[in-house]
Amino acid sequence: MSTTATTFPFSRKAQRTGDSPIAWLMRKTIEDPEILSLAAGFVDTGTLPNDLVREAMEKVFAEPRTGRDALQYGTTPGYLPLRQTVARRLGEQGLGQVDPDCLAITNGGQQGLYTVTEAMVDAGDIVLVEDPTYFVYMDVLKSAGARVLGVTTDDEGMTPDGLRDRLRELHETGQRERLRILYLMSYYSNPKGSNMSARRRRELYDVYLEEIGKGPMFLIIEDACYRDLTLEGEPEPYMKEFDKGNEHIYLTGTFSKALAPGLRLGWSYMPPDIHAALCRQKANQDFGSSNMNQRILLEMLEAGSYEVASARFRERYLVKRDALVNALREHWPAETEILHPKGGLYVWARLPEVDNDPGSPFFNAVLDEKVLYVPGYYCFCEETQEPKPKDQMRLCYGVIDLEPMTEAVRRMGRVADRFLKGG
């Protein structure tokens, strides 16, 4: 029997696909139960609606016929009654008449991002993103071979002037024809927690409309996955509201953040030609998301259980958000800059002139204190106008309980004091 080592000829895509930073951070938490993690963007375990999901399951399986239907294969775009209900819900949220045949039910929001990228992007194509942005989606883009270009942000997200500058640069360098996607997180972004005003959404869409006549069409992805975790006031209108003809914006969301990530269900509403292309990609992956889980979700939406569950999460996260911000103000140096989010799961913090990127003395000192965070370094693009900042970080209040969260902040504050005083 041969013992000669062999190396399989992996595809170029496989070779481009590396390990996600969050996988390492999650593994560290699992390997060492003493670690207090402000890193993983998990939802609050104690708020997960076990009672409401159980009631919905009992109704779905109360009759043999409905139970067996739930256990059968479904359709690639998703269970039609569920798509119709999601369409009505989006209409009530300001989108007017939504065609359920332009909706797809996906395996969480992540599959919605992955499949539209598969349908739109070839190696060497360009995707514009907020800088910083959702670094897990940057992993998807890297796997696809895309060039990911960052656009400057402020406390509301992507700036119109930054977008104009990037578009001008693409024209000047002869690269505009490779632009395929403009990716935006319009509600309480991951990682910054920034929220776009209605005016900002309109301004960015106007820049887009000015641009699409100057080169090949490209798609806006509006990622609205944190909309249902609005903790203050009413949610801003979707940017998709400006796309009256359903021609330009791929709107995507999820039921994971405000209901149950274990159901692995998200949704996307998109132009018809994008829908056709996406469903072909999705059919190659799974022939359709879990039919059973879709029936459970439909029951919860029709019974009002989803709204009950999401209200519970919002109530819990309001307390945790305030506790985290207050702890930062109490235990961290006065120089700390904090972006106070109005929703979502994340607080963005900056310790001026203190490098906290992975492997830095600060990161290692915090890890010695048994605390983990997401270095902001992971969230910035490689191809930015300036060097990637190293003094910012993402802190998540989703899954960690109040007492250990405060203790984690206290430990990090001690380290921050030390480093601001010279290490």
NORPEHU-V967006 format. One record per residue. N is the residue number from 1. RES is the residue in three letters. PSI is psi in radians with two decimals (* if undefined). OMEGA is omega in whole degrees, -180 to 180 (* if undefined). Layout:
n-><N:N>
res-><RES:RES>
psi-><PSI:PSI>
omega-><OMEGA:OMEGA>
This chain:
n-><1:2:3:4:5:6:7:8:9:10:11:12:13:14:15:16:17:18:19:20:21:22:23:24:25:26:27:28:29:30:31:32:33:34:35:36:37:38:39:40:41:42:43:44:45:46:47:48:49:50:51:52:53:54:55:56:57:58:59:60:61:62:63:64:65:66:67:68:69:70:71:72:73:74:75:76:77:78:79:80:81:82:83:84:85:86:87:88:89:90:91:92:93:94:95:96:97:98:99:100:101:102:103:104:105:106:107:108:109:110:111:112:113:114:115:116:117:118:119:120:121:122:123:124:125:126:127:128:129:130:131:132:133:134:135:136:137:138:139:140:141:142:143:144:145:146:147:148:149:150:151:152:153:154:155:156:157:158:159:160:161:162:163:164:165:166:167:168:169:170:171:172:173:174:175:176:177:178:179:180:181:182:183:184:185:186:187:188:189:190:191:192:193:194:195:196:197:198:199:200:201:202:203:204:205:206:207:208:209:210:211:212:213:214:215:216:217:218:219:220:221:222:223:224:225:226:227:228:229:230:231:232:233:234:235:236:237:238:239:240:241:242:243:244:245:246:247:248:249:250:251:252:253:254:255:256:257:258:259:260:261:262:263:264:265:266:267:268:269:270:271:272:273:274:275:276:277:278:279:280:281:282:283:284:285:286:287:288:289:290:291:292:293:294:295:296:297:298:299:300:301:302:303:304:305:306:307:308:309:310:311:312:313:314:315:316:317:318:319:320:321:322:323:324:325:326:327:328:329:330:331:332:333:334:335:336:337:338:339:340:341:342:343:344:345:346:347:348:349:350:351:352:353:354:355:356:357:358:359:360:361:362:363:364:365:366:367:368:369:370:371:372:373:374:375:376:377:378:379:380:381:382:383:384:385:386:387:388:389:390:391:392:393:394:395:396:397:398:399:400:401:402:403:404:405:406:407:408:409:410:411:412:413:414:415:416:417:418:419:420:421:422:423>
res-><MET:SER:THR:THR:ALA:THR:THR:PHE:PRO:PHE:SER:ARG:LYS:ALA:GLN:ARG:THR:GLY:ASP:SER:PRO:ILE:ALA:TRP:LEU:MET:ARG:LYS:THR:ILE:GLU:ASP:PRO:GLU:ILE:LEU:SER:LEU:ALA:ALA:GLY:PHE:VAL:ASP:THR:GLY:THR:LEU:PRO:ASN:ASP:LEU:VAL:ARG:GLU:ALA:MET:GLU:LYS:VAL:PHE:ALA:GLU:PRO:ARG:THR:GLY:ARG:ASP:ALA:LEU:GLN:TYR:GLY:THR:THR:PRO:GLY:TYR:LEU:PRO:LEU:ARG:GLN:THR:VAL:ALA:ARG:ARG:LEU:GLY:GLU:GLN:GLY:LEU:GLY:GLN:VAL:ASP:PRO:ASP:CYS:LEU:ALA:ILE:THR:ASN:GLY:GLY:GLN:GLN:GLY:LEU:TYR:THR:VAL:THR:GLU:ALA:MET:VAL:ASP:ALA:GLY:ASP:ILE:VAL:LEU:VAL:GLU:ASP:PRO:THR:TYR:PHE:VAL:TYR:MET:ASP:VAL:LEU:LYS:SER:ALA:GLY:ALA:ARG:VAL:LEU:GLY:VAL:THR:THR:ASP:ASP:GLU:GLY:MET:THR:PRO:ASP:GLY:LEU:ARG:ASP:ARG:LEU:ARG:GLU:LEU:HIS:GLU:THR:GLY:GLN:ARG:GLU:ARG:LEU:ARG:ILE:LEU:TYR:LEU:MET:SER:TYR:TYR:SER:ASN:PRO:LYS:GLY:SER:ASN:MET:SER:ALA:ARG:ARG:ARG:ARG:GLU:LEU:TYR:ASP:VAL:TYR:LEU:GLU:GLU:ILE:GLY:LYS:GLY:PRO:MET:PHE:LEU:ILE:ILE:GLU:ASP:ALA:CYS:TYR:ARG:ASP:LEU:THR:LEU:GLU:GLY:GLU:PRO:GLU:PRO:TYR:MET:LYS:GLU:PHE:ASP:LYS:GLY:ASN:GLU:HIS:ILE:TYR:LEU:THR:GLY:THR:PHE:SER:LYS:ALA:LEU:ALA:PRO:GLY:LEU:ARG:LEU:GLY:TRP:SER:TYR:MET:PRO:PRO:ASP:ILE:HIS:ALA:ALA:LEU:CYS:ARG:GLN:LYS:ALA:ASN:GLN:ASP:PHE:GLY:SER:SER:ASN:MET:ASN:GLN:ARG:ILE:LEU:LEU:GLU:MET:LEU:GLU:ALA:GLY:SER:TYR:GLU:VAL:ALA:SER:ALA:ARG:PHE:ARG:GLU:ARG:TYR:LEU:VAL:LYS:ARG:ASP:ALA:LEU:VAL:ASN:ALA:LEU:ARG:GLU:HIS:TRP:PRO:ALA:GLU:THR:GLU:ILE:LEU:HIS:PRO:LYS:GLY:GLY:LEU:TYR:VAL:TRP:ALA:ARG:LEU:PRO:GLU:VAL:ASP:ASN:ASP:PRO:GLY:SER:PRO:PHE:PHE:ASN:ALA:VAL:LEU:ASP:GLU:LYS:VAL:LEU:TYR:VAL:PRO:GLY:TYR:TYR:CYS:PHE:CYS:GLU:GLU:THR:GLN:GLU:PRO:LYS:PRO:LYS:ASP:GLN:MET:ARG:LEU:CYS:TYR:GLY:VAL:ILE:ASP:LEU:GLU:PRO:MET:THR:GLU:ALA:VAL:ARG:ARG:MET:GLY:ARG:VAL:ALA:ASP:ARG:PHE:LEU:LYS:GLY:GLY>
psi-><2.25:2.43:0.23:2.24:2.48:2.67:2.10:2.52:1.42:2.67:2.81:-0.64:-0.76:-0.66:-0.51:-0.31:1.93:-3.11:2.38:2.46:-0.64:-0.48:-0.72:-0.75:-0.70:-0.69:-0.70:-0.70:-0.73:-0.71:-0.51:1.67:-0.18:-0.22:2.34:1.98:2.08:0.33:-0.97:2.32:0.81:2.78:2.91:2.03:-0.74:-0.29:-0.16:2.31:1.16:-0.76:-0.77:-0.67:-0.71:-0.77:-0.73:-0.72:-0.71:-0.65:-0.72:-0.67:0.23:-0.56:2.40:-0.69:-0.84:-0.61:-0.76:-0.63:-0.70:-0.49:-0.04:2.93:2.67:-2.69:2.76:-0.84:-0.27:2.83:2.11:-0.82:-0.58:-0.76:-0.65:-0.69:-0.73:-0.69:-0.77:-0.71:-0.78:-0.65:-0.75:-0.41:0.12:-0.04:-0.01:-2.40:1.96:2.18:2.03:-0.37:-0.07:0.21:2.53:2.42:2.20:2.94:1.40:2.99:-0.47:-0.70:-0.58:-0.72:-0.73:-0.81:-0.65:-0.56:-0.74:-0.66:-0.40:-0.45:2.22:2.84:2.31:-0.23:2.84:2.38:2.27:2.36:2.78:2.59:1.78:2.91:-3.12:1.85:-0.36:-0.64:-0.58:-0.59:-0.72:-0.79:-0.68:-0.72:-0.63:-0.17:0.27:2.68:2.11:2.00:2.24:2.55:2.39:2.61:2.82:-2.77:-0.12:-0.08:-2.61:2.42:2.48:-0.71:-0.68:-0.68:-0.76:-0.72:-0.76:-0.76:-0.72:-0.75:-0.71:-0.70:-0.80:-0.51:0.10:0.47:0.02:-0.59:-0.23:-0.04:2.23:-0.63:2.47:1.99:2.20:2.46:1.89:-0.29:2.07:1.10:2.66:1.86:-0.26:-0.39:0.18:2.64:2.20:2.31:2.85:-0.66:-0.76:-0.72:-0.77:-0.74:-0.77:-0.71:-0.64:-0.71:-0.74:-0.81:-0.64:-0.54:-0.57:-0.27:-0.05:0.00:-3.00:2.62:2.48:2.84:2.42:2.23:2.05:1.86:1.91:0.57:-0.34:0.16:-0.72:0.02:0.69:2.09:-0.28:2.22:-2.80:2.61:2.53:2.76:2.60:2.53:-0.55:-0.40:-0.52:-0.29:1.20:-0.59:0.13:1.00:-0.42:-0.37:2.29:1.85:2.21:2.55:-3.07:2.71:0.11:-0.78:-0.57:0.24:-1.36:1.96:-0.41:-0.37:-0.37:0.99:2.29:-3.11:2.70:2.38:2.25:2.90:2.61:-0.72:-0.58:-0.69:-0.79:-0.78:-0.72:-0.75:-0.54:-0.71:-0.75:-0.64:-0.61:-0.39:-0.82:-0.08:0.15:2.53:2.88:2.03:-0.69:-0.82:-0.59:-0.68:-0.69:-0.79:-0.75:-0.78:-0.72:-0.68:-0.76:-0.54:-0.13:0.10:-0.56:-0.74:-0.64:-0.82:-0.81:-0.60:-0.66:-0.79:-0.77:-0.72:-0.76:-0.76:-0.50:-0.77:-0.79:-0.68:-0.85:-0.67:-0.71:-0.82:-0.76:-0.69:-0.69:-0.76:-0.54:-0.69:-0.22:2.79:2.67:-0.43:-0.24:2.34:2.25:2.29:1.94:1.91:2.62:0.14:-3.05:-2.67:0.04:2.53:2.28:2.20:2.64:2.24:1.75:2.27:0.27:1.88:2.20:0.38:2.85:2.30:-0.11:2.78:-0.66:-0.82:-0.80:-0.62:-0.69:-0.71:-0.64:-0.47:0.10:0.76:2.49:2.53:2.99:1.98:2.34:-0.42:-0.66:-0.44:-0.12:2.59:2.68:-0.70:1.38:2.94:-0.44:2.89:2.59:2.23:2.59:0.17:0.34:2.77:2.73:2.26:2.25:2.30:0.26:-1.10:-0.49:2.47:2.90:-0.84:-0.89:-0.51:-0.79:-0.67:-0.69:-0.75:-0.71:-0.77:-0.76:-0.62:-0.68:-0.75:-0.75:-0.73:-0.76:-0.76:-0.57:-0.39:0.14:0.19:*>
omega-><-177:176:-179:179:178:175:-179:179:-177:178:177:179:178:180:178:-174:180:177:178:177:-177:178:178:-180:178:180:178:179:-179:-178:-178:-177:178:-179:174:-172:168:-173:-171:180:178:178:-178:-174:-177:-179:180:-168:180:-177:-177:178:178:179:180:179:180:179:180:-175:-180:179:-179:-176:-178:178:180:176:-180:-178:-180:172:174:-180:-177:-179:179:-178:-172:178:176:178:178:179:177:178:178:-179:178:177:179:179:172:-176:178:-177:-180:-179:179:177:173:177:172:174:-173:176:-175:179:-176:179:176:177:-176:-174:178:176:176:-177:-170:-164:168:177:-179:176:-173:174:177:-178:169:-179:14:-179:-180:-169:176:176:175:175:177:-179:177:178:179:-179:-179:165:-177:-177:-179:175:-175:-179:168:-176:176:-177:-177:179:177:179:177:178:178:-179:180:-180:177:179:180:177:-175:-179:177:-177:-174:-177:179:-179:-177:-172:166:-174:-178:168:-169:-179:168:-166:169:30:-165:-173:-178:-176:-178:172:177:179:180:179:179:-179:180:179:177:176:178:-179:176:-171:-168:175:-175:-178:-180:178:170:-169:167:168:174:-179:-175:-169:-179:-177:-176:173:174:-174:-180:176:179:178:173:178:173:168:-180:178:-179:-178:-170:-177:-177:-175:-164:-170:173:-178:-177:180:-175:172:-178:-169:-175:176:-176:178:179:176:177:179:172:-180:175:179:-166:174:-175:-178:175:-180:-180:-179:-180:-178:175:176:-178:179:177:-178:-169:-175:179:178:-175:-180:180:-179:177:178:178:180:179:178:-179:178:-178:-179:-176:-178:179:-180:177:-178:-178:177:177:180:-179:178:-179:-176:175:178:-176:177:-179:-180:-180:-179:180:178:177:-180:-179:-168:180:-179:-179:-180:-177:175:-176:171:-174:-175:177:179:178:-171:-166:170:-180:-177:178:172:-174:174:176:177:178:-179:-177:-179:179:176:179:-180:-179:178:177:178:175:177:180:177:177:173:175:175:178:179:-180:-168:180:-179:173:-177:179:178:-177:176:-179:177:-179:-175:-178:-177:176:178:-177:177:-173:-169:-175:179:-172:-176:177:177:179:179:178:179:180:180:179:179:177:179:-180:177:-178:-176:177:178:174:175:*>
